[in-house]
Amino acid sequence: MTQKKFFKNVSRVTRTFRIEAGPFRAQGAPAVLVALSGVFVAAAIARAIITSSDRLPETLREARALAQSMRRDAPRLQP
């Protein structure tokens, strides 16, 4: 495969690449960049979860308690 043919095929792929998620739309090179950055963000989140896995149960308990305290039907102290 020659270099010219390779870049022609890459150009064709980037033109046809499209992402639509709700009101967000991207097409062409911006869509490719959004997809690649999404992969990198997912990898970073997975690595952060792996490195802090020993603290994860405590964090989840605290998040659950916070969510329960913010519910409307949660008991409130009367002044």
GIKATA-V494112 format. One line per field, one symbol per residue. ss: DSSP state (H for helix, E for strand, C for the rest). phi: phi as a letter, one per 20 degrees, with the letter a starting at -180 (. if undefined). burial: 1 if it has 16 or more other C-alpha atoms within 10 Angstrom, else 0. Layout:
ss = ???
phi = ???
burial = ???
This chain:
ss = CCHHHHHHHHHHHHHHCEEEECCEEEECHHHHHHHHHHHHHHHHHHHHHHHCHHHHHHHHHHHHHHHHHCCCCCCCCCC
phi = .efffffffffffffefbcccmfecbbnfgfffffffffffffffffffffdffefgffffffffffffeffeffdeef
burial = 0000000000000000010000000111111100100000000000000000000000000000000000000000000
